[in-house]
Amino acid sequence: MRIFKFGGASVKNAEGVRNVVKVLQTVGHENTLMVVSAMGKMTNAMEAVVNAYFKDEALLDEKIQFIADYHKGIINDLFEAKNHGIHHKLNKLIEEFRGFLLWNKSPKYGFVYDQVVGYGELISTAIVSAYLREIGIENEWLDVRELIKTDNAYREAKVDWEVTGSRIRSRIDTKKLNVTQGFLGSDENNFTTTLGREGSDYTAAILGYCLDADSVTIWKDVPGVLNADPRHFQETRKLEQISYREAIELAFYGASVIHPKTLQPLQRKGIPLFVKSFVDPRTSGTKVGKGVKISPDVPCFIVKKEQVLLKLSSLDFSFIVEDNISAIFRLFHEHRLKVDLIQNSAISFSVCLDNKFDGLKTLLPVLEERFKVVCHEGVSLYTIRHFDENAVESILNGYDVLVEQRGKETVQLVVK
């Protein structure tokens, strides 16, 4: 049994859907389960529907019509028959979430978000499954919400592994080609839940774990896992293989490789993960597995831009000790700031933060009541795994280093 995950970029248009078919024809599709994301930027479009529902209902019909037109364009390109059943299926799915918004009484954003946004995946997989059948590739369309059961922590649901495993093993015929959605589950009342960041990759891992899959492959528009993000670094190299631990380390420091949540179930059963190119499926990609050394052994660069560096010192020159530090971290949690690096001495404490949810504004006045605060906004945090001095020098050139921290394998630099 193999699990294939295709992200939104792979099915963003009719040409993309046809290319997914070419991938299946190239590498085979027997005993395969496909996990498919929403098409292109449709998750963003579904989020725009939810935001209009809460903030500007006058825009709601326009936002829904955009989603309908986008998918109709792809369907018209893929299917010759104007009365093909997929048109009815699309209309039915759109009317389902439109109907939910009409009768919903819940004021909770997270609940409404999960009931609506997942329709991007439901529509996408319906189209892909219908097109596969249209060209003669038989497949089974599965509603993943009937398989993956979770708690009701909407937008970040936790999996009930026992119930989920039982359902997956009893309801999936592994001898067929199956098509299902990423990102989604359902709670005990059968309301839709979503699995949080990198939810579709995580879905593939859940299915792989429960089915004892031979492998999980994530198909991307890059040749594999690179040692640096080509958007920020001029020279990059593909990593042929890395260990689960290395992939988790890279993800922890901010690399957009694979989320640790995806790797953990696979690591438990030693199921290899492949990251391969849907542009050129014959290439080897990157293998993530148990006990394999990084190859080639080159420095790996990660950058997080637009970070915040706070330097805190006590107002009375007293030591910054456990009670101060625990209070500081509690405030970071309350104001939704993610800690990326810490460095402390007896009377000072430096921390690099991700201000993604804009909690810094409300945090600073609270901190200034207890500490002397120096705040540097717009800094960059560079992390180099398997560093050498040449790698460090390549980052230092032209930057003012505010904090440097070195370990045996990793160096981190906060620069301005």
ABEGO torsion letter per residue (X at the ends): XBBBBBBAAAAABAAAAAAAAAAAAAAEABGBBBBBBBBEAAAAAAAAAAAAAAABAAAAAAAAAAAAAAAAAAAAAABABAABAAAAAAAAAAAAAAAAAAABABABAAAAAAAAAAAAAAAAAAAAAAAAAAAGBBBBBBBAAAABBBBABBGABBBBAAAAAAAAAAABBAABBBBBBBGBBBBAAGBBBBAEBGAAAAAAAAAAAAAGBABBBBBBABAEBBABBAAABABBBBBABBBAAAAAAAAAAGBBBBBAAAAAAAAAAGBBBBBBBAABAABAEBBBBBGBBBOBBBBBBBBBBGBBBBBBBBAAGBBBBAAAAAAAAAAAAAAGBBBABBBBBAABBBBBBBAAAGAAAAAAAAAAAABBBBBBBGBBBBBBBGBBAAAAAAAABGBBBABBBBBAABBBBBBX
